[in-house]
Amino acid sequence: MYCLAKAPFNYYVYGESAKVKTFLEGNYNVEWKIQFFPSENALLKVVKRISNGLDTKIVNLLDR
């Protein structure tokens, strides 16, 4: 399973659910909105649509 987590300040983290969960545990003071995806392709379609502005940070936790 894969997921995308978004923080209120245009900060995104995506990858395998277990890795994202580990990342979020270290950032417990932030309120994250989490979406789950059945496949990597479904996740990447959504990630590609994220508006990548100057204040947007995107963290990729996929093994590549």
PDB file with one MODEL, atoms N, CA, C and O in Angstrom:
MODEL        1
ATOM      1  N   MET A   1       0.848  -1.167   0.000  1.00  0.00           N
ATOM      2  CA  MET A   1       0.000   0.000   0.000  1.00  0.00           C
ATOM      3  C   MET A   1       0.897   1.234   0.000  1.00  0.00           C
ATOM      4  O   MET A   1       1.996   1.221   0.553  1.00  0.00           O
ATOM      5  N   TYR A   2       0.414   2.284  -0.621  1.00  0.00           N
ATOM      6  CA  TYR A   2       1.158   3.546  -0.747  1.00  0.00           C
ATOM      7  C   TYR A   2       0.329   4.681  -0.184  1.00  0.00           C
ATOM      8  O   TYR A   2      -0.894   4.578  -0.088  1.00  0.00           O
ATOM      9  N   CYS A   3       0.996   5.766   0.188  1.00  0.00           N
ATOM     10  CA  CYS A   3       0.230   6.905   0.688  1.00  0.00           C
ATOM     11  C   CYS A   3       0.937   8.230   0.405  1.00  0.00           C
ATOM     12  O   CYS A   3       2.135   8.301   0.132  1.00  0.00           O
ATOM     13  N   LEU A   4       0.115   9.266   0.489  1.00  0.00           N
ATOM     14  CA  LEU A   4       0.543  10.650   0.332  1.00  0.00           C
ATOM     15  C   LEU A   4       0.064  11.394   1.561  1.00  0.00           C
ATOM     16  O   LEU A   4      -1.123  11.365   1.886  1.00  0.00           O
ATOM     17  N   ALA A   5       0.976  12.058   2.242  1.00  0.00           N
ATOM     18  CA  ALA A   5       0.626  12.842   3.424  1.00  0.00           C
ATOM     19  C   ALA A   5       0.883  14.313   3.125  1.00  0.00           C
ATOM     20  O   ALA A   5       1.899  14.675   2.532  1.00  0.00           O
ATOM     21  N   LYS A   6      -0.068  15.159   3.551  1.00  0.00           N
ATOM     22  CA  LYS A   6       0.051  16.603   3.320  1.00  0.00           C
ATOM     23  C   LYS A   6      -0.075  17.343   4.636  1.00  0.00           C
ATOM     24  O   LYS A   6      -0.998  17.106   5.416  1.00  0.00           O
ATOM     25  N   ALA A   7       0.871  18.249   4.871  1.00  0.00           N
ATOM     26  CA  ALA A   7       0.827  19.125   6.037  1.00  0.00           C
ATOM     27  C   ALA A   7       0.191  20.451   5.611  1.00  0.00           C
ATOM     28  O   ALA A   7       0.159  20.757   4.419  1.00  0.00           O
ATOM     29  N   PRO A   8      -0.311  21.235   6.553  1.00  0.00           N
ATOM     30  CA  PRO A   8      -1.007  22.483   6.211  1.00  0.00           C
ATOM     31  C   PRO A   8      -0.172  23.518   5.465  1.00  0.00           C
ATOM     32  O   PRO A   8      -0.745  24.425   4.861  1.00  0.00           O
ATOM     33  N   PHE A   9       1.132  23.424   5.478  1.00  0.00           N
ATOM     34  CA  PHE A   9       1.991  24.452   4.888  1.00  0.00           C
ATOM     35  C   PHE A   9       2.622  23.981   3.581  1.00  0.00           C
ATOM     36  O   PHE A   9       3.797  24.250   3.331  1.00  0.00           O
ATOM     37  N   ASN A  10       1.847  23.274   2.737  1.00  0.00           N
ATOM     38  CA  ASN A  10       2.307  22.792   1.419  1.00  0.00           C
ATOM     39  C   ASN A  10       3.527  21.892   1.501  1.00  0.00           C
ATOM     40  O   ASN A  10       4.443  22.001   0.686  1.00  0.00           O
ATOM     41  N   TYR A  11       3.539  21.013   2.475  1.00  0.00           N
ATOM     42  CA  TYR A  11       4.613  20.043   2.647  1.00  0.00           C
ATOM     43  C   TYR A  11       4.012  18.670   2.396  1.00  0.00           C
ATOM     44  O   TYR A  11       3.039  18.292   3.050  1.00  0.00           O
ATOM     45  N   TYR A  12       4.575  17.921   1.463  1.00  0.00           N
ATOM     46  CA  TYR A  12       4.052  16.615   1.075  1.00  0.00           C
ATOM     47  C   TYR A  12       5.112  15.546   1.279  1.00  0.00           C
ATOM     48  O   TYR A  12       6.302  15.786   1.073  1.00  0.00           O
ATOM     49  N   VAL A  13       4.666  14.366   1.685  1.00  0.00           N
ATOM     50  CA  VAL A  13       5.534  13.199   1.810  1.00  0.00           C
ATOM     51  C   VAL A  13       4.791  12.037   1.164  1.00  0.00           C
ATOM     52  O   VAL A  13       3.610  11.824   1.437  1.00  0.00           O
ATOM     53  N   TYR A  14       5.481  11.283   0.308  1.00  0.00           N
ATOM     54  CA  TYR A  14       4.812  10.146  -0.321  1.00  0.00           C
ATOM     55  C   TYR A  14       5.745   8.958  -0.442  1.00  0.00           C
ATOM     56  O   TYR A  14       6.968   9.100  -0.460  1.00  0.00           O
ATOM     57  N   GLY A  15       5.135   7.775  -0.524  1.00  0.00           N
ATOM     58  CA  GLY A  15       5.902   6.548  -0.669  1.00  0.00           C
ATOM     59  C   GLY A  15       5.136   5.371  -0.127  1.00  0.00           C
ATOM     60  O   GLY A  15       3.912   5.418  -0.004  1.00  0.00           O
ATOM     61  N   GLU A  16       5.861   4.298   0.202  1.00  0.00           N
ATOM     62  CA  GLU A  16       5.233   3.132   0.803  1.00  0.00           C
ATOM     63  C   GLU A  16       4.692   3.529   2.174  1.00  0.00           C
ATOM     64  O   GLU A  16       5.332   4.281   2.909  1.00  0.00           O
ATOM     65  N   SER A  17       3.537   3.028   2.502  1.00  0.00           N
ATOM     66  CA  SER A  17       2.848   3.445   3.727  1.00  0.00           C
ATOM     67  C   SER A  17       3.711   3.309   4.978  1.00  0.00           C
ATOM     68  O   SER A  17       3.704   4.203   5.823  1.00  0.00           O
ATOM     69  N   ALA A  18       4.451   2.216   5.115  1.00  0.00           N
ATOM     70  CA  ALA A  18       5.269   2.006   6.310  1.00  0.00           C
ATOM     71  C   ALA A  18       6.354   3.077   6.439  1.00  0.00           C
ATOM     72  O   ALA A  18       6.622   3.556   7.541  1.00  0.00           O
ATOM     73  N   LYS A  19       6.967   3.448   5.338  1.00  0.00           N
ATOM     74  CA  LYS A  19       8.022   4.474   5.377  1.00  0.00           C
ATOM     75  C   LYS A  19       7.447   5.850   5.682  1.00  0.00           C
ATOM     76  O   LYS A  19       8.043   6.627   6.428  1.00  0.00           O
ATOM     77  N   VAL A  20       6.290   6.146   5.104  1.00  0.00           N
ATOM     78  CA  VAL A  20       5.648   7.436   5.381  1.00  0.00           C
ATOM     79  C   VAL A  20       5.239   7.496   6.855  1.00  0.00           C
ATOM     80  O   VAL A  20       5.400   8.531   7.502  1.00  0.00           O
ATOM     81  N   LYS A  21       4.713   6.394   7.384  1.00  0.00           N
ATOM     82  CA  LYS A  21       4.320   6.345   8.793  1.00  0.00           C
ATOM     83  C   LYS A  21       5.525   6.625   9.684  1.00  0.00           C
ATOM     84  O   LYS A  21       5.416   7.389  10.643  1.00  0.00           O
ATOM     85  N   THR A  22       6.666   6.022   9.383  1.00  0.00           N
ATOM     86  CA  THR A  22       7.886   6.254  10.162  1.00  0.00           C
ATOM     87  C   THR A  22       8.303   7.720  10.097  1.00  0.00           C
ATOM     88  O   THR A  22       8.702   8.299  11.107  1.00  0.00           O
ATOM     89  N   PHE A  23       8.213   8.318   8.919  1.00  0.00           N
ATOM     90  CA  PHE A  23       8.546   9.733   8.751  1.00  0.00           C
ATOM     91  C   PHE A  23       7.610  10.602   9.594  1.00  0.00           C
ATOM     92  O   PHE A  23       8.052  11.533  10.267  1.00  0.00           O
ATOM     93  N   LEU A  24       6.318  10.286   9.548  1.00  0.00           N
ATOM     94  CA  LEU A  24       5.335  11.097  10.270  1.00  0.00           C
ATOM     95  C   LEU A  24       5.496  10.978  11.778  1.00  0.00           C
ATOM     96  O   LEU A  24       5.220  11.935  12.501  1.00  0.00           O
ATOM     97  N   GLU A  25       5.931   9.836  12.265  1.00  0.00           N
ATOM     98  CA  GLU A  25       6.133   9.666  13.709  1.00  0.00           C
ATOM     99  C   GLU A  25       7.173  10.648  14.238  1.00  0.00           C
ATOM    100  O   GLU A  25       7.095  11.068  15.393  1.00  0.00           O
ATOM    101  N   GLY A  26       8.132  11.014  13.417  1.00  0.00           N
ATOM    102  CA  GLY A  26       9.135  11.994  13.818  1.00  0.00           C
ATOM    103  C   GLY A  26       8.634  13.427  13.718  1.00  0.00           C
ATOM    104  O   GLY A  26       9.304  14.357  14.168  1.00  0.00           O
ATOM    105  N   ASN A  27       7.468  13.603  13.135  1.00  0.00           N
ATOM    106  CA  ASN A  27       6.855  14.931  12.969  1.00  0.00           C
ATOM    107  C   ASN A  27       5.454  14.910  13.560  1.00  0.00           C
ATOM    108  O   ASN A  27       4.495  15.350  12.926  1.00  0.00           O
ATOM    109  N   TYR A  28       5.344  14.401  14.769  1.00  0.00           N
ATOM    110  CA  TYR A  28       4.044  14.193  15.404  1.00  0.00           C
ATOM    111  C   TYR A  28       3.313  15.482  15.762  1.00  0.00           C
ATOM    112  O   TYR A  28       2.101  15.455  15.976  1.00  0.00           O
ATOM    113  N   ASN A  29       4.008  16.591  15.831  1.00  0.00           N
ATOM    114  CA  ASN A  29       3.380  17.855  16.201  1.00  0.00           C
ATOM    115  C   ASN A  29       2.697  18.551  15.019  1.00  0.00           C
ATOM    116  O   ASN A  29       2.149  19.643  15.174  1.00  0.00           O
ATOM    117  N   VAL A  30       2.729  17.920  13.836  1.00  0.00           N
ATOM    118  CA  VAL A  30       2.103  18.471  12.628  1.00  0.00           C
ATOM    119  C   VAL A  30       0.839  17.669  12.327  1.00  0.00           C
ATOM    120  O   VAL A  30       0.839  16.443  12.443  1.00  0.00           O
ATOM    121  N   GLU A  31      -0.221  18.345  11.947  1.00  0.00           N
ATOM    122  CA  GLU A  31      -1.459  17.656  11.574  1.00  0.00           C
ATOM    123  C   GLU A  31      -1.381  17.280  10.094  1.00  0.00           C
ATOM    124  O   GLU A  31      -1.404  18.153   9.226  1.00  0.00           O
ATOM    125  N   TRP A  32      -1.291  15.996   9.814  1.00  0.00           N
ATOM    126  CA  TRP A  32      -1.148  15.483   8.458  1.00  0.00           C
ATOM    127  C   TRP A  32      -2.471  14.954   7.942  1.00  0.00           C
ATOM    128  O   TRP A  32      -3.227  14.327   8.684  1.00  0.00           O
ATOM    129  N   LYS A  33      -2.753  15.205   6.672  1.00  0.00           N
ATOM    130  CA  LYS A  33      -3.886  14.585   5.982  1.00  0.00           C
ATOM    131  C   LYS A  33      -3.300  13.483   5.107  1.00  0.00           C
ATOM    132  O   LYS A  33      -2.393  13.732   4.313  1.00  0.00           O
ATOM    133  N   ILE A  34      -3.814  12.273   5.251  1.00  0.00           N
ATOM    134  CA  ILE A  34      -3.219  11.116   4.583  1.00  0.00           C
ATOM    135  C   ILE A  34      -4.211  10.496   3.607  1.00  0.00           C
ATOM    136  O   ILE A  34      -5.372  10.262   3.942  1.00  0.00           O
ATOM    137  N   GLN A  35      -3.730  10.233   2.392  1.00  0.00           N
ATOM    138  CA  GLN A  35      -4.494   9.524   1.363  1.00  0.00           C
ATOM    139  C   GLN A  35      -3.765   8.223   1.067  1.00  0.00           C
ATOM    140  O   GLN A  35      -2.538   8.209   0.969  1.00  0.00           O
ATOM    141  N   PHE A  36      -4.507   7.127   0.924  1.00  0.00           N
ATOM    142  CA  PHE A  36      -3.920   5.831   0.614  1.00  0.00           C
ATOM    143  C   PHE A  36      -4.233   5.443  -0.822  1.00  0.00           C
ATOM    144  O   PHE A  36      -5.275   5.806  -1.368  1.00  0.00           O
ATOM    145  N   PHE A  37      -3.304   4.691  -1.427  1.00  0.00           N
ATOM    146  CA  PHE A  37      -3.427   4.277  -2.824  1.00  0.00           C
ATOM    147  C   PHE A  37      -3.073   2.796  -2.938  1.00  0.00           C
ATOM    148  O   PHE A  37      -2.180   2.315  -2.239  1.00  0.00           O
ATOM    149  N   PRO A  38      -3.771   2.071  -3.817  1.00  0.00           N
ATOM    150  CA  PRO A  38      -3.517   0.641  -3.961  1.00  0.00           C
ATOM    151  C   PRO A  38      -2.246   0.312  -4.751  1.00  0.00           C
ATOM    152  O   PRO A  38      -1.719  -0.796  -4.652  1.00  0.00           O
ATOM    153  N   SER A  39      -1.762   1.273  -5.530  1.00  0.00           N
ATOM    154  CA  SER A  39      -0.581   1.008  -6.356  1.00  0.00           C
ATOM    155  C   SER A  39       0.303   2.247  -6.439  1.00  0.00           C
ATOM    156  O   SER A  39      -0.136   3.368  -6.183  1.00  0.00           O
ATOM    157  N   GLU A  40       1.548   2.015  -6.800  1.00  0.00           N
ATOM    158  CA  GLU A  40       2.493   3.123  -6.969  1.00  0.00           C
ATOM    159  C   GLU A  40       2.049   4.039  -8.117  1.00  0.00           C
ATOM    160  O   GLU A  40       2.176   5.260  -8.025  1.00  0.00           O
ATOM    161  N   ASN A  41       1.538   3.454  -9.179  1.00  0.00           N
ATOM    162  CA  ASN A  41       1.086   4.257 -10.324  1.00  0.00           C
ATOM    163  C   ASN A  41      -0.050   5.196  -9.937  1.00  0.00           C
ATOM    164  O   ASN A  41      -0.060   6.357 -10.346  1.00  0.00           O
ATOM    165  N   ALA A  42      -0.998   4.708  -9.160  1.00  0.00           N
ATOM    166  CA  ALA A  42      -2.109   5.557  -8.718  1.00  0.00           C
ATOM    167  C   ALA A  42      -1.589   6.714  -7.865  1.00  0.00           C
ATOM    168  O   ALA A  42      -2.051   7.847  -7.999  1.00  0.00           O
ATOM    169  N   LEU A  43      -0.640   6.427  -7.001  1.00  0.00           N
ATOM    170  CA  LEU A  43      -0.026   7.465  -6.165  1.00  0.00           C
ATOM    171  C   LEU A  43       0.684   8.502  -7.016  1.00  0.00           C
ATOM    172  O   LEU A  43       0.496   9.702  -6.816  1.00  0.00           O
ATOM    173  N   LEU A  44       1.500   8.050  -7.968  1.00  0.00           N
ATOM    174  CA  LEU A  44       2.295   8.974  -8.785  1.00  0.00           C
ATOM    175  C   LEU A  44       1.433   9.865  -9.668  1.00  0.00           C
ATOM    176  O   LEU A  44       1.829  10.992  -9.967  1.00  0.00           O
ATOM    177  N   LYS A  45       0.275   9.395 -10.090  1.00  0.00           N
ATOM    178  CA  LYS A  45      -0.639  10.240 -10.873  1.00  0.00           C
ATOM    179  C   LYS A  45      -1.070  11.448 -10.058  1.00  0.00           C
ATOM    180  O   LYS A  45      -1.153  12.559 -10.583  1.00  0.00           O
ATOM    181  N   VAL A  46      -1.345  11.236  -8.775  1.00  0.00           N
ATOM    182  CA  VAL A  46      -1.760  12.340  -7.902  1.00  0.00           C
ATOM    183  C   VAL A  46      -0.574  13.243  -7.587  1.00  0.00           C
ATOM    184  O   VAL A  46      -0.715  14.466  -7.573  1.00  0.00           O
ATOM    185  N   VAL A  47       0.582  12.659  -7.337  1.00  0.00           N
ATOM    186  CA  VAL A  47       1.780  13.451  -7.016  1.00  0.00           C
ATOM    187  C   VAL A  47       2.133  14.381  -8.170  1.00  0.00           C
ATOM    188  O   VAL A  47       2.533  15.522  -7.943  1.00  0.00           O
ATOM    189  N   LYS A  48       1.993  13.912  -9.389  1.00  0.00           N
ATOM    190  CA  LYS A  48       2.316  14.738 -10.556  1.00  0.00           C
ATOM    191  C   LYS A  48       1.414  15.963 -10.672  1.00  0.00           C
ATOM    192  O   LYS A  48       1.791  16.952 -11.301  1.00  0.00           O
ATOM    193  N   ARG A  49       0.228  15.906 -10.073  1.00  0.00           N
ATOM    194  CA  ARG A  49      -0.709  17.035 -10.155  1.00  0.00           C
ATOM    195  C   ARG A  49      -0.512  18.066  -9.051  1.00  0.00           C
ATOM    196  O   ARG A  49      -1.193  19.091  -9.036  1.00  0.00           O
ATOM    197  N   ILE A  50       0.409  17.810  -8.128  1.00  0.00           N
ATOM    198  CA  ILE A  50       0.673  18.766  -7.051  1.00  0.00           C
ATOM    199  C   ILE A  50       1.336  19.997  -7.650  1.00  0.00           C
ATOM    200  O   ILE A  50       2.321  19.895  -8.382  1.00  0.00           O
ATOM    201  N   SER A  51       0.788  21.149  -7.332  1.00  0.00           N
ATOM    202  CA  SER A  51       1.361  22.405  -7.803  1.00  0.00           C
ATOM    203  C   SER A  51       2.680  22.639  -7.069  1.00  0.00           C
ATOM    204  O   SER A  51       2.703  22.776  -5.846  1.00  0.00           O
ATOM    205  N   ASN A  52       3.761  22.683  -7.818  1.00  0.00           N
ATOM    206  CA  ASN A  52       5.092  22.788  -7.232  1.00  0.00           C
ATOM    207  C   ASN A  52       5.553  24.243  -7.219  1.00  0.00           C
ATOM    208  O   ASN A  52       6.408  24.646  -8.009  1.00  0.00           O
ATOM    209  N   GLY A  53       4.974  25.018  -6.311  1.00  0.00           N
ATOM    210  CA  GLY A  53       5.337  26.421  -6.183  1.00  0.00           C
ATOM    211  C   GLY A  53       6.578  26.599  -5.326  1.00  0.00           C
ATOM    212  O   GLY A  53       7.150  25.626  -4.836  1.00  0.00           O
ATOM    213  N   LEU A  54       6.987  27.839  -5.149  1.00  0.00           N
ATOM    214  CA  LEU A  54       8.193  28.136  -4.375  1.00  0.00           C
ATOM    215  C   LEU A  54       8.080  27.683  -2.927  1.00  0.00           C
ATOM    216  O   LEU A  54       9.079  27.306  -2.315  1.00  0.00           O
ATOM    217  N   ASP A  55       6.869  27.717  -2.375  1.00  0.00           N
ATOM    218  CA  ASP A  55       6.690  27.349  -0.975  1.00  0.00           C
ATOM    219  C   ASP A  55       6.286  25.884  -0.792  1.00  0.00           C
ATOM    220  O   ASP A  55       5.955  25.479   0.323  1.00  0.00           O
ATOM    221  N   THR A  56       6.307  25.092  -1.849  1.00  0.00           N
ATOM    222  CA  THR A  56       5.919  23.681  -1.795  1.00  0.00           C
ATOM    223  C   THR A  56       7.154  22.791  -1.621  1.00  0.00           C
ATOM    224  O   THR A  56       8.140  22.939  -2.343  1.00  0.00           O
ATOM    225  N   LYS A  57       7.090  21.886  -0.676  1.00  0.00           N
ATOM    226  CA  LYS A  57       8.159  20.911  -0.445  1.00  0.00           C
ATOM    227  C   LYS A  57       7.562  19.524  -0.635  1.00  0.00           C
ATOM    228  O   LYS A  57       6.515  19.212  -0.067  1.00  0.00           O
ATOM    229  N   ILE A  58       8.226  18.690  -1.434  1.00  0.00           N
ATOM    230  CA  ILE A  58       7.758  17.331  -1.698  1.00  0.00           C
ATOM    231  C   ILE A  58       8.879  16.356  -1.372  1.00  0.00           C
ATOM    232  O   ILE A  58       9.974  16.453  -1.927  1.00  0.00           O
ATOM    233  N   VAL A  59       8.604  15.412  -0.466  1.00  0.00           N
ATOM    234  CA  VAL A  59       9.582  14.410  -0.058  1.00  0.00           C
ATOM    235  C   VAL A  59       9.175  13.064  -0.638  1.00  0.00           C
ATOM    236  O   VAL A  59       8.069  12.583  -0.391  1.00  0.00           O
ATOM    237  N   ASN A  60      10.062  12.463  -1.402  1.00  0.00           N
ATOM    238  CA  ASN A  60       9.838  11.176  -2.040  1.00  0.00           C
ATOM    239  C   ASN A  60      10.527  10.086  -1.211  1.00  0.00           C
ATOM    240  O   ASN A  60      11.749  10.099  -1.057  1.00  0.00           O
ATOM    241  N   LEU A  61       9.742   9.146  -0.681  1.00  0.00           N
ATOM    242  CA  LEU A  61      10.294   8.058   0.104  1.00  0.00           C
ATOM    243  C   LEU A  61      10.252   6.728  -0.642  1.00  0.00           C
ATOM    244  O   LEU A  61      10.430   5.673  -0.032  1.00  0.00           O
ATOM    245  N   LEU A  62      10.020   6.766  -1.950  1.00  0.00           N
ATOM    246  CA  LEU A  62      10.019   5.555  -2.756  1.00  0.00           C
ATOM    247  C   LEU A  62      11.459   5.089  -2.965  1.00  0.00           C
ATOM    248  O   LEU A  62      12.379   5.900  -3.059  1.00  0.00           O
ATOM    249  N   ASP A  63      11.636   3.774  -3.036  1.00  0.00           N
ATOM    250  CA  ASP A  63      12.969   3.220  -3.307  1.00  0.00           C
ATOM    251  C   ASP A  63      13.237   3.300  -4.797  1.00  0.00           C
ATOM    252  O   ASP A  63      12.721   2.493  -5.571  1.00  0.00           O
ATOM    253  N   ARG A  64      14.033   4.261  -5.196  1.00  0.00           N
ATOM    254  CA  ARG A  64      14.364   4.439  -6.613  1.00  0.00           C
ATOM    255  C   ARG A  64      15.803   4.843  -6.740  1.00  0.00           C
ATOM    256  O   ARG A  64      16.292   5.046  -7.852  1.00  0.00           O
TER     257      ARG A  64
ENDMDL
END
